[in-house]
C-alpha cells in the first residue's frame, strides 16, 4: 500500500510540475504575442503616417501643377471609394471616379456625391471619347496593370511576367493619354529600399516569382502587409517611355526616390 501511495504522490507531483511549466510557457508565449502585436501596431502607425504625409504632399503638387479650377472635368482613374481624391480637393464636384470594384464606387457616390463608373477589367480600352476630361488623376494604379490578374499572379517565369506586364502598361498609358488634356500619374519607384506593397526589403522583387509568393504568403501571416505580387514596379525610364509628353516629378524620402509622377499640364485646347 505504501508503495502505491508513494507512486501516486510522485505522479501527482510530476503532473503539477508539468502543469506549472505549461502555464509558464503559455504566459511566455502570451507575452511574446502581445509584444509582437504592439510592435505591429507601432510599425503600421509609422507607415501610415509616412503614407499620409506623402499623399498630402502629392495632393498639393497636383493642385499646383495642374492648376485645377472648379469647372474642370476630372477623372480619378482607379480612385476606389473616392476618399483619396476628396482629401485633396474636397470642394471639387465635377469628378468621375472609375474603378473595377463596385462596393468602393457605391461608397464614393454615397459619401461624396461623386459620379462613378464601373470599369470592365477584361477590356483594355477605356470607355471614354478622346479628350473627354480636362485632367486625369491616377495614383498607384499603373504598376498593377499587368494583365489578367490570376494569370499574372500564377505566372512563375520572371521574364515572361515582365514582358507581358510592359505590354499592358504601355496600352494603359496610351489610353490614359488619349482621353484627357492634362494628367497626373503617380507610381511607386522600383528602386526605393522598401517595396511599398509588401513593406518588405526591395530585393524581394528580384527573387523567382514562386519564392516571392511563398515568402509573402508566409510572412504576411504576421507582418503588417499581406499581399501577393501581381504588380510590376516602374523605373523613371519606364515612365518617360510610357508618357513621352510628360514632365517627371520625383518624390524624395531620406534621399531616396519614393515615387515618380508623370505630369502633363493642360494645353487648354
RARA-V455340 format. One record per backbone hydrogen bond with DSSP energy under -0.5 kcal/mol. NH is the residue of the N-H (numbers start at 1). CO is the residue of the C=O. Records with the same first field share a line. If there is no record, write none. Layout:
NH = CO / CO
This chain:
5 = 1
6 = 2
7 = 3
8 = 4
9 = 5
10 = 6
11 = 7
12 = 8
13 = 9
14 = 10
15 = 11
16 = 12
17 = 13
18 = 14
19 = 15
20 = 16
21 = 17
22 = 18
23 = 19
24 = 20
25 = 21
26 = 22
27 = 23
28 = 24
29 = 25
30 = 26
31 = 27
32 = 28
33 = 29
34 = 30
35 = 31
36 = 32
37 = 33
38 = 34
39 = 35
40 = 36
41 = 37
42 = 38
43 = 39
44 = 40
45 = 41
46 = 42
47 = 43
48 = 44
49 = 45
50 = 46
51 = 47
52 = 48
53 = 49
54 = 50
55 = 51
56 = 52
57 = 53
58 = 54
59 = 55
60 = 56
61 = 57
62 = 58
63 = 59
64 = 60
65 = 61
66 = 62
67 = 63
68 = 63
72 = 69
74 = 72 / 94
75 = 135
76 = 74 / 96
77 = 75 / 137
78 = 76 / 98
79 = 76 / 98
82 = 79
86 = 82
87 = 83
88 = 84 / 85
89 = 85
92 = 89
93 = 91
95 = 93
96 = 74
97 = 115
98 = 76 / 96
99 = 117
102 = 100
105 = 101
106 = 102
107 = 103
108 = 104
109 = 105
110 = 106
111 = 107
112 = 108
113 = 109
114 = 108
115 = 95
117 = 97
119 = 99 / 117
121 = 119
123 = 120
128 = 126
131 = 178
132 = 129 / 179
133 = 179
134 = 73
135 = 73
136 = 182
137 = 75
138 = 184
140 = 138 / 186
141 = 186
144 = 141
145 = 141 / 142
146 = 144
152 = 148
153 = 149
154 = 150
155 = 151 / 152
158 = 156
161 = 157
162 = 158
163 = 159
164 = 160
165 = 161
166 = 162
167 = 163
168 = 164
169 = 165
170 = 166
171 = 167
172 = 168
173 = 169
174 = 170
175 = 171
176 = 172
177 = 173
178 = 174
179 = 175
180 = 177
181 = 133
182 = 134
183 = 264
184 = 136
185 = 262
186 = 138 / 184
187 = 260
189 = 258
190 = 234
192 = 189
195 = 193 / 200
196 = 194
199 = 195
200 = 195
202 = 193
204 = 201
205 = 202
206 = 203
207 = 204
209 = 156
211 = 208
212 = 208
213 = 209
214 = 210
215 = 211
216 = 212
217 = 213
218 = 214
219 = 215
220 = 216
221 = 218
222 = 219
223 = 219
227 = 225
230 = 228
232 = 143
234 = 188
239 = 235
240 = 236
241 = 237
242 = 238
243 = 239
244 = 241
246 = 243
247 = 263
249 = 261
251 = 259
252 = 250
253 = 256
256 = 253
258 = 251 / 256
259 = 251
260 = 187
261 = 249
262 = 185
263 = 247 / 261
264 = 183
265 = 263
